[in-house]
Amino acid sequence: MVPTSFVVLDVLPRTANGKVDRHALPSPDHVRSDRTGPVAAPRTPIGATLVEIWRRVLRVDHVGIEDSFLDLGGNTLSSIQVAFGIRSAFQIELPLEDTLTAPTLRALAGRVEQSLLEEAGDARLAPPLSGVGDVVRRQAVLEEEMRAADPNPVQ
């Protein structure tokens, strides 16, 4: 495993016994220093929700749709938290491996969208995302199907 960040210290904090005081060590800065440009903001509600889930679980300040879960410090334990967040936010069961194998947040959003469409019973609309226009149209179709299935949603 390779650390995602490093903290440079002049002196390591020590206990009274001369050992390194791990509790006194500063936490690493959770802002990615290798980012070369601005963060690509999500363009859909699904992407925006996933950004918030990743920010909360990974404790990072900025998450873009082209960011990688593993590059931001994600691991198998945090992927469980992300999967639980997805389950809570979207009421779907996404395979745990999808949180680790999706190369970017955009790809994970596509898998969430596909799962939502399959849940709604219209898997024929679930090819990989090809653009923002497609996402908006698919969401409109999904919302229409949900309204048709339950004309009196619980508020």
N, C-alpha and C positions, 0 to 999 in steps of 0.2 A: 504494500500500500504506500502511496506517495501522499505526503501531507498537502492539503490544499492551500495552506498559508503558513507563514513563518512570522515570529515576533523576535525582533532583535533587542537584546537587553545588554546593558553595560555590565551588570552584575546580577547573578542569580540570587533570588531571595533565599535565605538560609534559616533553618530552625535553630533553637538554642543548642542542639546537639551537632550543628554543623552540616546537617543534611539539607538537600534542596527542599524548600517549602513549596510543595506543589499547589497548595491552596492560595498562596500569595502570588502565583504567576498570573500575569494579565491574560485575558482572553484575546485570541487573535481578532484582528479587525475583519469583519465579515463582508467588506466591500471588495469585490474582485479588482485586483490591481492590474491584471493583464487585459482588461477590456480596452479595445482600441477605438471604439466609437460609441455613439449613444445607444441606450437600451431600446430595442424594438418593442414597442408597446403592443399589447394584445388588441385585436380588432373585433373580437367577439365576446359575448358574455361568458362563454365556456373558457376561453383563454384568460379572461380577467379573473375568473374564479380560480383557475389553476395557478395563476401568478400569486394570488393571495395565499393559497394553500402552501405553495413552495416557500414563499417568504416566511410564513409562520413556522413551518417545519424545519427549514434549513437555517432560519435566523439570519437571513441576508436582507440587505436594504433594497437592492435593485435586481429584478428578475425580468428578462426579456423573453420573447417567444422563441428566439433562436438559441437560448441558453440550454445547456445540458445539465441534467439532474446530477450526474456524477461529478461533473466539473465544478458545480457549485458546492460540493461537499456532501452530496447525498450518498447513502449507503443502504444496505439491506434493512437495517432497523428503521431508518427514516423513510424508506419506501413503504413500510407497513403503515406509518403515520399518514403518508400521502394517500395510500389506498383507502384508508379509513376516512380521510377528509373528502375524497372523491365520492365514496359511498354516502356520506352524510350530505354533501352538497347536491348530488345528482340522483340519489336513490338508485344507483346501479352497482352491480358487482363486476368491477373490472379486474381481470387477472392480475395478481401481484407482480408477475414478471413484466407486465406492460409498463409499470412505473420505472423499471430499471432498463428495459430494452428500447424504449422510445428514445431516439437520439436527441430530440429537442422537446421543449414544451409544446411547440406547434404540432409535432407528431403525436404527442400524448393527447392534445386537444382533439386531434382527428380520431384517435381511438375512442375517446370519451363520446364524441359525436356519433361515431359508428355504433357504439353500444347503445346510446340513447335511441337511435333510429331503429335498431334491431328490437329494442324493448318495446317500441311503439308498433312494431309489426311490419315495418316496411324496409326490409334489408336491401331491396333493389336500389335504394337511394344512397347506399353506403360505400361507394368507392372512395379511394383516398382523396383528400382535399386537393382541389386544383386552383383555388383562388378565393378571395374574400367574397366575391359575388355568389359563388356556389354555397359558401357557408351561410350567408344571409338567407338565400332561397331555401336551403335545407332546414334552417331553424324555423322559417315561416311555415314550411310544410309540417314540421314536427309539432309546432304550436297549434296549427289548425287540426291536426289529427288528435292531439290531446283534448282540444275543445270539443271535437266531435265525439270522442269516446266518453267524455264526462261533461255534459253541458252545464252542470251545476257544481263547479269545483268548490272545495272547502276553502274558505278564506281565512 
